[in-house]
Amino acid sequence: MIFSPISGKPLITQGFGQNPDVYAPFGFAGHNGVDFGVPDGTTVYAPHDGVATVKDDGSSGYGLYLVIDEPKRRSILAHLSECSLVNGQNVYQGDPIGKSGHSGMATGPHLHWTYKIMKNGSVQNRSNGYDGAVDVTEFTRLWQDEDLHYDAEYADSAQEYLSMSFGSDQYLKNPSRTA
Ligand SMILES: [Zn+2]
């Protein structure tokens, strides 16, 4: 299972394989990932578990970007405005990893996401025209930044529950809950 790095119903502004003419000079058969049209500062989430590597191309290439490596897969999340991780840090699926932006070679604010299949530490199918990147949109689950406690609907008879208070050993608090 792969989670969408953008919550809700994100707007895809460039799909995988689009614009072959634009990407031919880079040696690609087309766009080697998926672009999400999101404003600067949008929270980006880890699509899967892995180990973080934070890189910065400055004003070129991917700008500030994050690589998440697992033995069987790699994600690259590019053009970030900030990244809250350090190199070697473990990342877990659904963790907020930073904020989107338009760093590097970006025509405007968006999140670029590349996904590659790995085996024994190596990218597979590197000669596929996309340096091993593949389109995983059919396997990617959309989700919402919501939780059962705050975002569920409650029957009148269950409203009382919302005003009850519990000891810290009687409930699990979501530390990333901000609203
Ligand atoms: Zn892109």
Residues whose N, C-alpha, C, O or C-beta is under 5 A from the ligand:
A	BS01	ZN	G33 V34 D35 H112
